[in-house]
């Protein structure tokens, strides 16, 4: 079993765990954490693709993409946390629930 296979399986597992958390939990903070776990899986997969067993060096393009992705993920997480805080202040709850709309009949 080579390192590419181990890293790819781990990356897929992380992405799947994050996707399950995103779908299963109505809490906004847990959804944000799940998105970060999914991003970690994508980053790990990209880094595993940068390594070629035949070449002595490592491809720098996926590494640059991962570094850029980390910066974007941190910014998006900060923005999402600000939005979650604002939603909690307005609604009094940090959960996303389906509520029927009020209709005047």
GUSETOR-979719 format. One line per 3 residues: their letters; for each residue x, y, z of N, C-alpha, C, CB. Coordinates in nm, 3 decimals, padded with zeros to 5 digits. Each point is the difference from the previous one (the first is absolute). Glycine has a CB too. Layout:
! residues N
A	X/Y/Z/X/Y/Z/X/Y/Z/X/Y/Z; ...
***
This chain:
! residues 105
XXX	00.085/-00.118/00.000/-00.085/00.118/00.000/00.090/00.124/00.000/-00.187/-00.124/00.123; 00.174/00.204/-00.224/00.086/00.117/-00.009/-00.065/00.121/00.067/00.097/-00.089/-00.215; -00.018/00.194/00.229/-00.048/00.118/00.072/-00.112/00.072/-00.075/00.227/00.024/00.100
XXX	-00.225/-00.027/-00.234/-00.106/00.065/-00.077/-00.136/-00.061/00.032/00.165/00.050/-00.182; -00.170/-00.182/00.192/-00.126/-00.067/00.031/-00.046/00.031/00.142/00.061/-00.182/-00.161; 00.030/00.182/00.256/-00.036/00.030/00.139/-00.053/00.142/00.013/00.175/-00.162/00.081
XXX	-00.104/00.258/-00.142/-00.044/00.139/00.007/-00.132/00.021/-00.073/00.238/00.071/00.014; -00.257/-00.138/-00.126/-00.125/00.013/-00.075/-00.118/-00.057/00.078/00.129/-00.011/-00.214; -00.110/-00.103/00.277/-00.107/-00.059/00.082/-00.032/00.088/00.119/00.072/-00.229/-00.071
XXX	00.031/00.284/00.135/-00.022/00.089/00.113/-00.071/00.128/-00.044/00.204/-00.093/00.112; -00.165/00.147/-00.227/-00.064/00.122/-00.051/-00.146/-00.025/-00.034/00.220/00.078/-00.091; -00.248/-00.192/00.030/-00.139/-00.034/-00.032/-00.082/-00.020/00.126/00.076/-00.106/-00.213
XXX	-00.016/00.043/00.314/-00.069/-00.018/00.128/-00.031/00.133/00.067/00.115/-00.220/00.027; -00.019/00.311/-00.027/-00.023/00.132/00.059/-00.111/00.074/-00.073/00.239/00.008/00.070; -00.236/-00.014/-00.203/-00.104/00.068/-00.077/-00.137/-00.060/00.029/00.168/00.051/-00.180
XXX	-00.175/-00.184/00.191/-00.128/-00.066/00.027/-00.051/00.033/00.140/00.066/-00.185/-00.156; 00.023/00.187/00.254/-00.041/00.036/00.136/-00.053/00.143/00.003/00.173/-00.158/00.096; -00.104/00.249/-00.164/-00.047/00.138/-00.006/-00.133/00.014/-00.071/00.235/00.073/00.002
XXX	-00.255/-00.149/-00.108/-00.126/00.003/-00.074/-00.115/-00.054/00.085/00.127/-00.025/-00.215; -00.100/-00.081/00.289/-00.103/-00.054/00.089/-00.036/00.099/00.110/00.083/-00.232/-00.048; 00.017/00.299/00.104/-00.026/00.101/00.102/-00.076/00.119/-00.054/00.206/-00.073/00.115
XXX	-00.176/00.109/-00.239/-00.071/00.112/-00.063/-00.147/-00.033/-00.022/00.213/00.070/-00.110; -00.240/-00.193/00.073/-00.138/-00.040/-00.028/-00.079/-00.033/00.126/00.078/-00.086/-00.219; -00.010/00.038/00.323/-00.071/-00.054/00.116/-00.030/00.103/00.108/00.111/-00.214/-00.048
XXX	-00.030/00.317/00.062/-00.015/00.091/00.114/-00.065/00.132/-00.042/00.201/-00.105/00.105; -00.305/00.149/-00.032/-00.061/00.129/-00.032/00.073/00.119/00.064/-00.217/-00.120/-00.018; 00.311/00.094/00.109/00.072/00.106/00.067/00.099/00.067/-00.096/-00.026/-00.121/00.220
XXX	00.026/00.253/-00.224/00.084/00.074/-00.094/00.150/-00.019/00.027/-00.183/00.166/-00.022; 00.222/-00.167/00.147/00.141/-00.016/00.034/00.050/-00.137/-00.044/-00.027/00.156/00.196; -00.054/-00.259/-00.176/00.039/-00.134/-00.044/00.009/-00.009/-00.151/-00.107/-00.096/00.204
XXX	00.021/00.169/-00.272/00.007/00.002/-00.147/00.129/00.068/-00.047/-00.252/00.006/-00.011; 00.293/00.099/00.078/00.124/00.069/-00.036/00.120/-00.090/00.026/-00.107/00.222/00.051; 00.105/-00.292/00.062/00.108/-00.094/00.030/00.003/-00.113/-00.102/-00.019/00.056/00.245
XXX	-00.098/-00.104/-00.285/-00.007/-00.106/-00.101/00.058/00.046/-00.133/-00.202/-00.093/00.114; 00.175/00.217/-00.151/00.059/00.053/-00.124/00.152/00.007/00.009/-00.209/00.131/-00.039; 00.261/-00.097/00.156/00.145/00.005/00.018/00.061/-00.140/-00.005/-00.026/00.207/00.138
XXX	-00.044/-00.306/-00.086/00.048/-00.138/-00.008/00.002/-00.046/-00.147/-00.091/-00.049/00.232; -00.012/00.085/-00.306/-00.003/-00.033/-00.143/00.116/00.068/-00.073/-00.252/-00.025/00.010; 00.279/00.148/00.023/00.111/00.072/-00.064/00.133/-00.066/00.033/-00.132/00.214/00.012
XXX	00.147/-00.260/00.111/00.122/-00.072/00.038/00.019/-00.126/-00.082/-00.021/00.091/00.229; -00.087/-00.161/-00.257/00.008/-00.119/-00.084/00.042/00.034/-00.142/-00.174/-00.106/00.140; 00.121/00.214/-00.194/00.037/00.043/-00.136/00.146/00.041/-00.004/-00.236/00.075/-00.043
XXX	00.281/-00.003/00.145/00.140/00.042/00.004/00.094/-00.121/00.009/-00.070/00.215/00.110; 00.034/-00.311/-00.028/00.083/-00.120/00.013/00.006/-00.077/-00.132/-00.061/-00.014/00.243; -00.051/00.007/-00.313/-00.002/-00.068/-00.129/00.088/00.072/-00.102/-00.231/-00.083/00.050
XXX	00.224/00.215/-00.054/00.083/00.076/-00.093/00.149/-00.017/00.031/-00.186/00.165/-00.028; 00.220/-00.166/00.155/00.140/-00.019/00.038/00.046/-00.141/-00.036/-00.027/00.166/00.188; -00.061/-00.264/-00.173/00.039/-00.137/-00.037/00.021/-00.013/-00.150/-00.128/-00.087/00.196
XXX	00.057/00.167/-00.275/00.021/-00.003/-00.145/00.129/00.070/-00.043/-00.247/-00.006/-00.027; 00.302/00.090/00.112/00.121/00.073/-00.035/00.123/-00.089/00.001/-00.102/00.206/00.093; 00.096/-00.315/-00.022/00.116/-00.089/00.012/-00.003/-00.105/-00.111/00.006/00.037/00.250
XXX	00.106/-00.051/-00.321/00.015/-00.102/-00.103/00.115/-00.091/00.041/-00.091/00.154/-00.182; 00.068/-00.284/00.193/00.107/-00.089/00.045/00.121/-00.006/-00.095/-00.176/-00.133/00.113; 00.154/00.160/-00.240/00.110/-00.007/-00.096/00.088/00.123/00.002/-00.141/-00.144/-00.140
XXX	00.083/00.258/00.170/00.075/00.126/00.003/00.064/00.022/00.137/-00.155/00.097/-00.174; 00.275/-00.040/00.176/00.060/00.030/00.131/-00.063/00.123/00.066/00.212/-00.101/-00.082; -00.272/00.188/00.003/-00.061/00.121/00.053/-00.149/-00.014/00.015/00.181/00.132/-00.104
XXX	-00.242/-00.027/00.154/-00.144/00.004/00.020/-00.055/00.112/-00.088/00.018/-00.090/00.239; -00.135/00.066/-00.298/-00.064/00.100/-00.086/-00.044/00.120/00.084/-00.077/-00.181/-00.160; 00.124/00.303/00.130/-00.034/00.116/00.083/-00.139/00.057/-00.024/00.240/00.050/00.002
XXX	-00.304/-00.083/-00.115/-00.129/00.059/-00.032/-00.108/-00.042/00.099/00.066/00.003/-00.240; -00.083/-00.134/00.272/-00.100/-00.035/00.101/00.031/00.059/00.138/-00.042/-00.210/-00.126; 00.168/00.223/00.158/00.036/00.061/00.128/-00.041/00.146/00.004/00.192/-00.160/00.022
XXX	-00.172/00.232/-00.131/-00.042/00.140/-00.006/-00.152/00.011/00.007/00.204/00.054/-00.135; -00.273/-00.148/00.070/-00.147/00.001/00.006/-00.049/-00.025/00.142/-00.010/-00.081/-00.239; 00.076/-00.009/00.310/-00.041/-00.029/00.138/00.026/00.120/00.090/00.049/-00.243/-00.036
XXX	00.065/00.309/00.021/00.026/00.119/00.082/-00.102/00.110/-00.027/00.244/-00.057/00.000; -00.278/00.077/-00.126/-00.102/00.098/-00.033/-00.135/-00.042/00.056/00.126/00.061/-00.208; -00.158/-00.190/00.199/-00.125/-00.051/00.053/-00.011/00.016/00.151/-00.006/-00.160/-00.188
XXX	00.117/00.144/00.257/-00.001/00.017/00.146/-00.033/00.144/00.036/00.169/-00.184/00.025; -00.109/00.278/-00.097/-00.029/00.142/00.027/-00.146/00.031/-00.028/00.237/00.060/-00.058; -00.289/-00.110/-00.054/-00.140/00.024/-00.034/-00.092/-00.067/00.103/00.061/00.014/-00.244
XXX	-00.027/-00.133/00.289/-00.082/-00.070/00.099/-00.004/00.073/00.132/00.056/-00.214/-00.112; 00.056/00.267/00.154/00.002/00.077/00.125/-00.088/00.125/-00.012/00.233/-00.085/00.049; -00.224/00.153/-00.161/-00.083/00.119/-00.021/-00.148/-00.036/-00.006/00.189/00.107/-00.123
XXX	-00.221/-00.213/00.054/-00.141/-00.042/-00.011/-00.053/-00.047/00.134/00.039/-00.065/-00.237; 00.045/00.000/00.317/-00.043/-00.044/00.133/-00.027/00.120/00.090/00.133/-00.211/-00.027; -00.046/00.310/00.022/-00.022/00.120/00.081/-00.130/00.069/-00.041/00.248/00.029/00.026
XXX	-00.273/-00.019/-00.155/-00.123/00.062/-00.048/-00.122/-00.082/00.041/00.126/00.098/-00.194; -00.117/-00.230/00.182/-00.112/-00.087/00.039/-00.028/00.009/00.149/00.057/-00.155/-00.189; 00.047/00.164/00.270/-00.020/00.014/00.145/-00.066/00.134/00.034/00.199/-00.147/00.040
XXX	-00.161/00.253/-00.111/-00.067/00.129/00.021/-00.147/-00.007/-00.038/00.217/00.116/-00.044; -00.247/-00.182/-00.068/-00.139/-00.015/-00.041/-00.078/-00.086/00.100/00.071/00.024/-00.240; -00.009/-00.131/00.289/-00.067/-00.086/00.097/-00.029/00.075/00.129/00.114/-00.200/-00.100
XXX	-00.019/00.283/00.141/-00.022/00.081/00.120/-00.115/00.098/-00.019/00.242/-00.021/00.056; -00.247/00.083/-00.174/-00.107/00.096/-00.029/-00.136/-00.070/-00.006/00.165/00.142/-00.127; -00.170/-00.260/00.065/-00.125/-00.077/-00.005/-00.045/-00.037/00.140/00.062/-00.089/-00.226
XXX	00.034/00.050/00.311/-00.035/-00.035/00.137/-00.052/00.121/00.077/00.174/-00.180/-00.005; -00.116/00.298/-00.018/-00.048/00.120/00.067/-00.142/00.036/-00.045/00.237/00.081/00.019; -00.264/-00.097/-00.148/-00.131/00.039/-00.053/-00.108/-00.100/00.038/00.114/00.115/-00.189
XXX	-00.086/-00.243/00.169/-00.103/-00.103/00.021/00.000/-00.058/00.140/00.018/-00.052/-00.239; 00.094/00.063/00.310/00.009/-00.059/00.132/00.033/-00.148/-00.002/-00.161/00.168/00.075; 00.191/-00.222/-00.191/00.033/-00.141/-00.012/00.109/-00.016/-00.105/-00.234/-00.069/00.068
XXX	00.322/-00.026/-00.045/00.106/-00.025/-00.097/-00.028/-00.127/-00.080/00.163/00.114/00.151; -00.289/-00.149/-00.162/-00.041/-00.120/-00.073/-00.079/00.040/-00.124/-00.004/-00.134/00.213; 00.024/00.059/-00.318/-00.078/00.020/-00.121/-00.114/-00.100/00.002/00.202/00.084/-00.131
XXX	-00.321/-00.034/00.143/-00.115/-00.087/00.006/-00.100/00.044/-00.107/00.035/-00.042/00.248; -00.106/-00.055/-00.301/-00.104/00.031/-00.097/-00.124/00.043/00.075/00.094/-00.164/-00.167; -00.133/00.288/00.147/-00.121/00.052/00.062/-00.099/00.037/-00.109/00.130/00.085/00.200
XXX	-00.255/-00.122/-00.184/-00.097/00.040/-00.101/-00.019/00.151/00.003/-00.115/-00.224/00.018; 00.100/00.280/-00.136/-00.020/00.144/-00.008/-00.141/00.036/00.046/00.166/00.014/-00.190; -00.176/00.104/00.248/-00.131/00.047/00.044/-00.080/00.044/-00.121/00.093/00.071/00.224
XXX	-00.210/-00.129/-00.240/-00.089/00.041/-00.110/-00.131/00.047/00.063/00.106/-00.164/-00.166; -00.148/00.276/00.123/-00.127/00.052/00.047/-00.110/-00.046/-00.093/00.113/00.201/00.103; -00.194/-00.293/-00.055/-00.109/-00.052/-00.084/-00.133/00.040/00.056/00.142/-00.191/-00.068
***
